[in-house]
Amino acid sequence: MTTATEALGAARALGARFAGNVDGPLLSIALVILAVGLATLFSASTGFPGRVTSQAVNIAVALTVMWVVAQIPPQTLMRFAVPVYLAGVLLLVGVALFGEVVNGARRWLHVGVVRFQPSEIMKIAMPLALAWFFQRREGITTWREWLAAAVMLAVPVALIAKQPDLGTALLVTAAGFYVIFLAGLSWKVMLALAVAAGAAMPLLWSMLHDYQRRRVLTLLDPTSDPLGAGYHIIQSTIAVGSGGLTGKGWLEGTQTHLEFIPERTTDFIFAVFSEEFGLAGNATLLLLYLALIGRGIAIAANAPTLFARLLAGAIVLTFFTYAFVNMGMVSGILPVVGVPLPLVSYGGTALVTLFTGIGILMSIQKHRKLVQT
């Protein structure tokens, strides 16, 4: 009897140890959003058999990755920051030289029997490396530090944009910029950069691919090409508007089930959600995202080191960027780019990346008393 009691006590202690680094509020909010995503995907996956089952597997993998990352102390994450960044850049160079071309874009790399998208690595590697960079300088920054940080950001972003993958390039740029901003970048410098970017618009326009230019022009007037470049925006805005205040009901979306909404299980799943759950559902989903972001901001504010604060802040703001850009493009206020709705859109790679970020937040929260300031 004593042996059984001791074994039970040891099992409980082991379970508590394994679950100890998992932040309850953060995980609870994420699981609710995942449940909303699965329900929406079930409705959206008409004509796509097996999507819900496949997404359930993706969720299991992502949660496992989150748990593993949550066990890694921030000090260890900082030691791996530079190797992960350099590996990511080398893989992007490998994509440029040997990558597989799919639908006119060279984004994938084969390593043995595995095919993956190295640009996803940079969504985590970029804030890791920049947070390490500013931590090493102990918050003392001159123009040389800002220039070095800008180069660290520009190199992988240029390689990703060359593939071309504008959506991922945007997210990597945002992740890196948020670290630089939180490190103390002057508002005067940001204003000067904004003016310079505005002046460079003609040059940037000439560098865009034809399909990227069409996306911008279509944003201004979707009806100019209603069956081509404007089709996505027109159909998604019809679906969003037709949801009204309370929506048509789960599984009752006509735009969805008559298959008018393109990419309805991935980038445009928010149109499916809006049609079926209406403005009330959208407000609820926004509150869930705000709760997740709020918890992340609280973790960042209580982080004990500069590295942890910069990293946590950048992860939270990047999550906000995911949601804002996806909802904006589906609603017709931003150009169409390949950015999924976080924790809702179908797809394993983005889900693992997002939960890696959540795992890092959990690590920072649970190890905050163990890190020397």
Rosetta blueprint (number, residue, H / E / L):
1 M L
2 T H
3 T H
4 A H
5 T H
6 E H
7 A H
8 L H
9 G H
10 A H
11 A H
12 R H
13 A H
14 L H
15 G H
16 A H
17 R H
18 F H
19 A H
20 G L
21 N L
22 V L
23 D L
24 G H
25 P H
26 L H
27 L H
28 S H
29 I H
30 A H
31 L H
32 V H
33 I H
34 L H
35 A H
36 V H
37 G H
38 L H
39 A H
40 T H
41 L H
42 F H
43 S H
44 A H
45 S L
46 T L
47 G L
48 F L
49 P L
50 G L
51 R H
52 V H
53 T H
54 S H
55 Q H
56 A H
57 V H
58 N H
59 I H
60 A H
61 V H
62 A H
63 L H
64 T H
65 V H
66 M H
67 W H
68 V H
69 V H
70 A H
71 Q L
72 I L
73 P L
74 P H
75 Q H
76 T H
77 L H
78 M H
79 R H
80 F H
81 A H
82 V H
83 P H
84 V H
85 Y H
86 L H
87 A H
88 G H
89 V H
90 L H
91 L H
92 L H
93 V H
94 G H
95 V H
96 A H
97 L H
98 F H
99 G L
100 E E
101 V E
102 V E
103 N L
104 G L
105 A E
106 R E
107 R E
108 W E
109 L E
110 H E
111 V E
112 G L
113 V L
114 V E
115 R E
116 F E
117 Q L
118 P L
119 S H
120 E H
121 I H
122 M H
123 K H
124 I H
125 A H
126 M H
127 P H
128 L H
129 A H
130 L H
131 A H
132 W H
133 F H
134 F H
135 Q H
136 R H
137 R L
138 E L
139 G L
140 I L
141 T L
142 T L
143 W H
144 R H
145 E H
146 W H
147 L H
148 A H
149 A H
150 A H
151 V H
152 M H
153 L H
154 A H
155 V H
156 P H
157 V H
158 A H
159 L H
160 I H
161 A H
162 K L
163 Q L
164 P L
165 D L
166 L H
167 G H
168 T H
169 A H
170 L H
171 L H
172 V H
173 T H
174 A H
175 A H
176 G H
177 F H
178 Y H
179 V H
180 I H
181 F H
182 L H
183 A L
184 G L
185 L L
186 S L
187 W H
188 K H
189 V H
190 M H
191 L H
192 A H
193 L H
194 A H
195 V H
196 A H
197 A H
198 G H
199 A H
200 A L
201 M H
202 P H
203 L H
204 L H
205 W H
206 S H
207 M H
208 L L
209 H L
210 D H
211 Y H
212 Q H
213 R H
214 R H
215 R H
216 V H
217 L H
218 T H
219 L H
220 L H
221 D L
222 P H
223 T H
224 S H
225 D L
226 P L
227 L L
228 G L
229 A L
230 G L
231 Y H
232 H H
233 I H
234 I H
235 Q H
236 S H
237 T H
238 I H
239 A H
240 V H
241 G H
242 S H
243 G L
244 G L
245 L L
246 T L
247 G L
248 K L
249 G L
250 W L
251 L L
252 E L
253 G L
254 T H
255 Q H
256 T H
257 H H
258 L L
259 E L
260 F L
261 I L
262 P L
263 E L
264 R L
265 T L
266 T L
267 D L
268 F L
269 I H
270 F H
271 A H
272 V H
273 F H
274 S H
275 E H
276 E H
277 F H
278 G H
279 L H
280 A H
281 G H
282 N H
283 A H
284 T H
285 L H
286 L H
287 L H
288 L H
289 Y H
290 L H
291 A H
292 L H
293 I H
294 G H
295 R H
296 G H
297 I H
298 A H
299 I H
300 A H
301 A H
302 N L
303 A L
304 P L
305 T L
306 L H
307 F H
308 A H
309 R H
310 L H
311 L H
312 A H
313 G H
314 A H
315 I H
316 V H
317 L H
318 T H
319 F H
320 F H
321 T H
322 Y H
323 A H
324 F H
325 V H
326 N H
327 M H
328 G H
329 M H
330 V H
331 S L
332 G L
333 I L
334 L L
335 P L
336 V L
337 V L
338 G L
339 V L
340 P L
341 L L
342 P L
343 L L
344 V L
345 S L
346 Y L
347 G L
348 G H
349 T H
350 A H
351 L H
352 V H
353 T H
354 L H
355 F H
356 T H
357 G H
358 I H
359 G H
360 I H
361 L H
362 M H
363 S H
364 I H
365 Q H
366 K H
367 H L
368 R L
369 K L
370 L L
371 V L
372 Q L
373 T L
